[in-house]
Amino acid sequence: MESELIQTTRDWLKSQEEDGYSKSHKTAIIRSCDPFGFFATYIDEMGVRYEYTNGKLESIEYDGKSVDYI
């Protein structure tokens, strides 16, 4: 059984999502880490899309251009 802290964090993460995307970088970083998941996306108010994998920023996309951080 999961610890109470993990369940509390899962509940908080659910409250920090909108339309399937994280509401902040902080949420996306946590969401993309074990045991909460592996991938997460945050889209800021300008439409810049930040893709996280396993707690690390993998790419930034804006206006049809992408920068990968591998």
C-alpha positions as CSV (number, residue, x, y, z in Angstrom):
1,M,0.0,0.0,0.0
2,E,1.2,3.5,-0.8
3,S,2.3,5.8,1.9
4,E,0.0,8.6,3.0
5,L,2.4,11.2,1.6
6,I,2.4,9.6,-1.8
7,Q,-1.4,9.6,-1.9
8,T,-1.5,13.2,-0.7
9,T,0.9,14.1,-3.4
10,R,-1.3,12.3,-6.0
11,D,-4.3,14.2,-4.8
12,W,-2.5,17.5,-5.1
13,L,-1.2,16.7,-8.6
14,K,-4.8,16.0,-9.7
15,S,-5.8,19.4,-8.5
16,Q,-2.9,21.0,-10.4
17,E,-4.0,19.8,-13.9
18,E,-6.2,21.4,-16.4
19,D,-7.3,19.8,-19.7
20,G,-4.7,17.1,-19.3
21,Y,-1.8,19.5,-18.8
22,S,0.1,20.6,-15.7
23,K,-0.7,24.1,-14.4
24,S,3.0,24.8,-13.6
25,H,6.6,23.7,-14.1
26,K,6.6,22.4,-10.5
27,T,3.6,20.2,-11.1
28,A,5.1,18.9,-14.4
29,I,8.4,18.0,-12.9
30,I,6.8,16.1,-10.0
31,R,4.2,14.5,-12.3
32,S,7.0,13.2,-14.6
33,C,8.8,11.4,-11.7
34,D,8.4,7.9,-10.3
35,P,5.9,6.9,-8.7
36,F,3.6,9.6,-10.3
37,G,4.3,9.0,-14.0
38,F,7.0,9.4,-16.5
39,F,5.9,12.2,-18.9
40,A,4.3,15.6,-18.2
41,T,3.6,18.7,-20.2
42,Y,3.3,22.4,-19.1
43,I,2.0,25.0,-21.5
44,D,2.5,28.6,-20.4
45,E,0.2,31.6,-21.1
46,M,2.2,32.4,-24.3
47,G,1.7,28.9,-25.7
48,V,5.2,27.7,-25.0
49,R,5.1,23.9,-24.5
50,Y,7.5,22.4,-22.0
51,E,7.9,18.6,-22.2
52,Y,9.3,16.8,-19.1
53,T,10.5,13.2,-18.9
54,N,11.5,11.6,-15.6
55,G,11.9,15.0,-13.9
56,K,14.0,16.5,-16.6
57,L,13.2,19.1,-19.3
58,E,13.3,17.3,-22.6
59,S,12.1,19.9,-25.1
60,I,10.6,23.3,-25.5
61,E,8.2,24.0,-28.4
62,Y,7.0,27.4,-29.6
63,D,5.7,28.8,-32.8
64,G,6.5,25.6,-34.7
65,K,10.1,25.5,-33.5
66,S,11.5,23.0,-31.0
67,V,14.6,22.8,-28.9
68,D,15.5,19.3,-27.5
69,Y,17.6,18.9,-24.3
70,I,19.0,15.4,-24.5
